[in-house]
Amino acid sequence: MEAKNEKMSYEQLENIAHQLSEQNRNMYAKLQELQSNMMLKRLDFLFRVLENEKMFPDEYIDSVVDEIRESLTIPDKEDNESETE
């Protein structure tokens, strides 16, 4: 019981903060990886829709084609700079 009431030293708090920071960095990297995988999987499904386009309405196929184009198009450097301003 008494151990819980003891205050942590500055060094202990600093060590915990460093561990949490590292854990946060690792989790963010994993999130980025999962988002990338999710995007690739989505593209895979979109292409499968195109392979079976007769099963879908024309409007949906048009939207799938548009989404694939947007996903595969690398934005111009100038476009990115104007969006951030």
C-alpha positions, 0 to 999 in steps of 0.5 A, a space after each residue: 500500500 505504501 509503495 502506491 503513495 510514493 511519489 515518482 522521481 523526475 528520472 522515473 517520470 522522464 523514463 515513462 515519458 520516453 517509453 510512452 513516446 516510443 510506444 506512440 511512435 511505433 503505434 503511429 508507424 503501424 497505423 500508417 502501415 495498416 492504412 496503406 494495406 487498407 488502400 491497396 486492398 480497396 484498390 484490389 476490390 475496385 479492380 475486381 468490380 471492373 472485372 465484373 462490371 456487368 454485375 453493377 450499374 453504369 453509374 457505380 462503374 463510373 464512380 469506381 473508375 473515378 476513384 481508381 484514377 484519383 487513387 493512382 494519380 500523383 498530385 502535382 507539387 504545385 497543387 499540394 503547396 496551394 492546398 496547404 496554404 
